[in-house]
């Protein structure tokens, strides 16, 4: 993607301009960001998808009895009737199951893959919504069917309403309000309050979310992986008590042992290779609800494409795919990086891979992570 090319998707701004002016700064309404936009999935198919065990779905409803939240899977009879007002079906990870949703998501690949969460779709009856709230991630809200009224404003008071199953802002004061038609899109930065309500029936909105990990959350995941990867070194020098270490207070932890432990931890954290692997593996780990069907062997003369569920990234020395890490250098590294960036590799490029790299690609194909692609 040319990040300096002006895009209709971004209201005539280039990705570089959009990131500089709006990203994580202020909301942006883009009329007809996707002209002629249509829902990537029909209503009946969406309802069927919400009944699957490998799909995360929720129903949020509001009425005289207050707010209610239910988690799927749902069979059709468990969903409210279409004529009932004030309910919303939310389906996460639509891009993992619907090619049209995956294609839509690919338009936003000017943001690093490491930040991407998923494409969620919401179906709402008249008056349906999830209430005024704020998110800790960046989100593009694309209207694909029906109409939705959005109210947006900075959050001056982050207190939530007590005693309800959804996180609602207790004191939401919007500063902007728009009604979005199919093709219109709204960008909302992290921490901005927003409230979307369906105007009429059959309202469908695609939400492209980008995660913003908190320091503690990221540190916990990375440190756990670094700890799991620690292996004793035969050359390590074990702890030795200092001379004259007899003590009259045996319950006290020796300062020398505290110093030894601190150095061991610091040395482990200073292992840049281990840290890089732990981060890359963490960022590419599929969600627990995602699993792969086994694939087949790659044919001769085939290109490859990544499965829609596959997460693949890289750094200077490594390639990461679905929670695993591999060292790569030279031509193999460049070609694997191209696969991660473009999510496909043509047959000519596959043929340039070394024997071990092609064998690794074959293992990924058998795992269902990549597929042979005659067009490439």
C-alpha positions in Angstrom: 0.0 0.0 0.0 1.2 3.5 -0.9 0.8 5.3 2.4 1.1 8.7 0.5 -1.8 8.0 -1.9 -5.0 9.8 -1.1 -7.9 7.5 -0.5 -11.6 7.8 -0.7 -11.7 5.5 2.4 -10.1 8.3 4.4 -12.0 11.2 3.0 -9.4 12.2 0.4 -6.5 12.0 2.9 -3.5 9.7 2.5 -2.9 7.1 5.3 0.1 9.2 6.3 -2.0 12.4 6.6 -4.9 10.6 8.4 -2.5 9.1 11.0 -0.9 12.5 11.5 -4.2 14.5 11.8 -6.7 12.1 13.4 -5.2 8.9 14.7 -5.5 8.7 18.5 -6.3 12.4 18.5 -9.8 13.2 17.4 -12.9 11.6 15.8 -13.4 11.9 12.0 -16.6 11.5 10.0 -16.1 10.4 6.4 -19.1 10.5 4.2 -19.1 7.7 1.5 -15.8 6.3 2.6 -16.9 3.1 0.8 -19.4 4.2 -1.9 -22.0 1.5 -2.6 -21.1 -0.3 0.6 -23.1 -3.5 1.3 -23.1 -5.8 4.3 -20.4 -8.5 3.9 -22.9 -11.1 5.1 -26.7 -11.4 4.8 -28.9 -11.2 7.9 -29.9 -14.9 7.8 -26.2 -16.0 7.4 -25.2 -13.8 10.2 -27.8 -15.3 12.5 -26.5 -18.8 11.5 -22.9 -17.7 12.3 -24.0 -16.6 15.7 -25.0 -20.2 16.4 -21.5 -21.6 15.9 -19.2 -22.7 18.8 -16.2 -21.1 17.1 -17.7 -17.7 16.9 -18.0 -15.1 19.7 -21.4 -13.5 19.8 -23.5 -11.4 22.2 -27.0 -10.0 22.3 -27.5 -6.6 24.1 -31.0 -5.4 24.6 -32.7 -2.5 26.5 -36.3 -1.8 27.5 -38.6 -1.3 30.4 -36.8 -3.9 32.4 -33.4 -2.3 31.8 -30.3 -3.5 30.0 -29.6 -7.2 29.4 -26.6 -9.0 28.1 -26.4 -12.6 26.8 -23.5 -14.5 25.3 -23.8 -17.0 22.4 -23.9 -19.3 20.7 -27.5 -18.7 19.8 -29.9 -20.7 17.8 -32.5 -18.7 15.8 -35.2 -19.1 18.4 -32.9 -17.6 21.1 -32.6 -14.4 19.2 -35.3 -11.7 19.7 -37.9 -11.3 17.0 -37.1 -8.9 14.2 -40.1 -6.8 15.1 -38.8 -6.2 18.7 -37.2 -2.8 19.1 -34.0 -2.1 21.1 -31.8 -5.1 20.6 -28.4 -5.7 19.0 -26.5 -8.8 17.9 -22.7 -8.4 18.0 -20.5 -11.0 16.2 -16.7 -10.8 16.7 -14.1 -11.9 14.2 -16.3 -11.8 11.1 -13.1 -11.5 9.0 -12.1 -15.0 10.1 -15.1 -16.6 8.5 -16.4 -14.4 5.7 -14.2 -13.6 2.7 -16.0 -10.3 2.0 -15.3 -9.2 5.6 -11.6 -10.2 5.3 -11.3 -8.2 2.1 -12.9 -5.2 3.8 -10.5 -5.4 6.7 -7.5 -5.5 4.2 -8.3 -1.9 3.3 -7.1 -0.8 6.7 -3.6 -2.4 6.5 -1.9 0.9 6.7 -2.0 0.3 10.4 0.5 -2.3 11.7 -0.8 -5.9 11.9 0.4 -5.9 15.5 -2.3 -3.4 16.4 -5.2 -5.1 14.5 -7.9 -6.9 16.6 -10.7 -7.9 14.3 -13.8 -6.8 12.3 -16.9 -7.0 14.4 -20.4 -6.6 12.9 -23.5 -5.5 14.8 -27.0 -6.1 13.7 -29.6 -3.9 15.4 -33.4 -3.5 15.3 -34.9 0.0 15.5 -33.5 1.7 18.5 -30.9 -0.9 19.1 -27.5 -0.1 20.5 -25.1 -0.8 23.4 -25.4 2.5 25.1 -22.9 5.4 25.7 -19.5 4.0 26.4 -15.8 4.4 25.6 -13.2 1.9 24.3 -9.5 1.5 25.0 -8.9 0.9 21.3 -9.1 2.8 18.0 -12.1 1.9 15.9 -13.5 2.6 12.4 -17.3 2.3 12.3 -18.6 1.7 8.8 -22.3 1.7 8.1 -23.2 -1.1 5.7 -27.0 -1.4 5.9 -29.7 0.8 7.3 -29.0 3.9 9.3 -27.4 4.7 12.7 -27.2 7.9 14.7 -23.9 8.4 16.5 -23.3 10.8 19.3 -19.6 11.4 20.2 -17.7 13.5 22.8 -14.7 13.5 25.1 -15.0 11.8 28.4 -14.7 14.2 31.3 -16.2 11.8 33.8 -15.4 8.1 33.3 -17.7 6.8 36.0 -20.0 4.0 34.9 -23.6 3.2 35.7 -23.8 0.7 38.6 -25.7 -2.5 38.5 -26.0 -3.0 34.7 -24.3 -5.9 32.7 -22.8 -3.5 30.1 -20.3 -0.7 30.7 -22.3 2.5 30.4 -21.0 6.0 31.0 -23.0 7.6 33.8 -22.5 11.1 32.6 -22.1 11.2 28.8 -22.0 14.6 27.3 -21.8 14.4 23.5 -20.4 17.3 21.5 -21.1 15.9 17.9 -24.0 14.0 16.4 -24.4 12.5 12.9 -26.7 10.0 11.2 -24.7 7.5 9.1 -26.0 6.0 5.8 -24.5 3.0 4.1 -21.0 3.8 3.0 -20.4 6.5 5.7 -17.7 5.8 8.3 -16.8 7.3 11.6 -13.3 7.0 13.2 -13.3 7.2 17.1 -10.0 7.3 19.0 -9.4 5.5 22.3 -11.1 7.1 25.3 -13.7 9.0 23.4 -17.3 8.5 24.4 -19.7 7.3 21.7 -23.3 6.1 21.5 -24.8 4.5 18.3 -28.5 3.9 18.0 -30.2 2.3 15.0 -32.6 4.5 13.1 -35.1 2.1 11.6 -34.8 -1.7 11.2 -32.0 -3.9 9.7 -29.2 -1.6 10.8 -25.7 -3.2 10.3 -22.4 -1.6 11.2 -18.9 -3.0 10.7 -16.5 -2.1 13.4 -12.7 -2.4 12.6 -10.9 -2.4 16.0 -7.2 -1.9 16.8 -6.0 -3.0 20.2 -4.0 -0.7 22.4 -2.3 -3.0 25.0 -1.8 -1.7 28.5 1.8 -2.0 30.0 0.8 -4.5 32.7 -1.2 -6.6 30.3 1.6 -6.7 27.7 4.3 -7.3 30.4 2.4 -10.2 31.9 2.1 -12.0 28.6 5.7 -11.4 27.5 7.2 -12.2 30.8 5.2 -15.5 31.0 6.5 -16.5 27.6 10.1 -15.5 28.5 9.8 -17.6 31.7 8.5 -20.6 29.8 11.4 -20.4 27.4 14.1 -20.2 30.1 16.6 -23.1 29.9 19.5 -23.7 32.4 22.9 -23.1 31.0 25.6 -25.7 31.8 28.1 -22.8 32.2 26.0 -21.0 34.8 27.7 -20.4 38.1 25.4 -21.4 41.0 24.9 -19.2 44.1 27.7 -19.4 46.7 27.4 -18.1 50.2 30.0 -15.4 51.1 32.8 -16.3 53.4 31.9 -16.1 57.1 28.1 -16.4 56.4 27.1 -18.0 59.7 24.0 -16.3 61.1 22.2 -15.9 64.4 19.0 -15.0 62.4 18.3 -18.0 60.2 14.9 -16.8 59.1 16.3 -13.7 57.4 16.9 -13.9 53.6 20.6 -13.2 53.0 21.3 -9.9 51.2 23.7 -11.8 49.0 21.0 -14.1 47.8 18.7 -11.2 47.1 21.4 -9.6 45.0 22.0 -12.9 43.2 18.3 -13.3 42.4 18.0 -9.7 41.2 20.9 -10.2 38.9 19.4 -13.4 37.5 16.2 -11.7 36.7 17.9 -8.7 35.1 20.1 -10.9 33.0 17.0 -12.8 31.8 15.2 -9.6 30.9 18.3 -8.3 29.1 18.1 -11.2 26.7 17.0 -9.3 23.6 16.5 -12.5 21.6 14.2 -14.0 24.2 12.3 -10.7 24.6 11.8 -10.3 20.8 10.5 -13.9 20.5 8.1 -13.6 23.4 6.7 -10.3 22.0 6.3 -11.6 18.5 4.7 -14.9 19.7 2.3 -13.0 21.9 1.2 -10.7 19.2 0.5 -13.5 16.7 -1.1 -15.9 19.1 -4.6 -16.7 17.8 -7.5 -16.1 20.1 -8.6 -19.2 22.2 -11.8 -19.5 20.1 -9.8 -19.9 16.9 -8.7 -23.2 15.5 -7.5 -24.5 12.2 -8.6 -27.4 10.0 -5.7 -29.4 8.8 -4.6 -28.6 5.2 -2.9 -30.5 2.5 0.5 -30.6 0.8 1.6 -27.7 -1.4 1.8 -28.6 -5.1 4.7 -27.9 -7.4 4.6 -24.5 -9.0 2.1 -23.1 -6.6 2.1 -19.7 -4.8 0.7 -19.5 -1.3 -1.7 -17.3 0.6 -2.2 -17.0 4.4 -5.4 -18.5 5.9 -7.7 -15.7 7.0 -7.2 -16.8 10.6 -3.4 -16.7 10.4 -1.5 -13.9 12.1 2.0 -13.4 10.7 4.5 -10.7 11.6 8.2 -10.2 11.6 11.1 -8.2 13.1 14.7 -7.7 12.0 15.8 -11.3 12.9 12.6 -13.3 13.2 9.4 -14.4 11.5 6.4 -15.1 13.8 3.2 -17.0 12.8 0.3 -18.1 15.0 2.3 -17.9 18.3 5.5 -19.5 17.0 8.8 -17.9 16.1 11.5 -18.7 13.6 14.9 -17.1 12.9 15.3 -15.9 9.3 18.0 -14.1 7.3 18.9 -13.2 3.8 16.6 -14.1 0.9 14.4 -16.3 3.0 13.8 -13.5 5.5 12.9 -11.0 2.7 10.5 -13.5 1.1 8.8 -14.4 4.4 8.5 -10.7 5.2 6.8 -10.2 1.9 4.4 -13.0 2.7 3.5 -11.3 6.0 3.0 -7.9 4.4 1.0 -9.0 1.3 -0.5 -12.2 2.9 0.4 -14.1 -0.3 3.5 -15.1 -2.2 3.6 -15.9 -5.9 5.0 -19.2 -7.3 8.2 -17.6 -8.6 9.0 -16.3 -5.1 8.1 -19.6 -3.4 10.6 -21.3 -5.8 13.4 -18.9 -4.6 13.0 -20.1 -0.9 15.7 -22.4 0.4 14.9 -26.1 0.9 14.4 -25.7 4.7 12.2 -22.7 4.2 10.0 -24.5 1.6 9.8 -27.4 4.0 8.6 -25.1 6.7 6.0 -23.6 4.3 4.8 -27.2 3.7 4.4 -27.7 7.4 2.3 -24.6 7.7 0.2 -25.8 4.8 -0.5 -29.1 6.5 -1.5 -27.2 9.6 -3.9 -25.2 7.6 -2.0 -21.9 8.2 -1.3 -21.3 4.5 -2.9 -22.6 1.3 -1.7 -23.2 -2.2 -2.8 -20.5 -4.6 -2.7 -21.2 -8.3 -3.2 -17.5 -9.1 0.1 -16.6 -7.5 
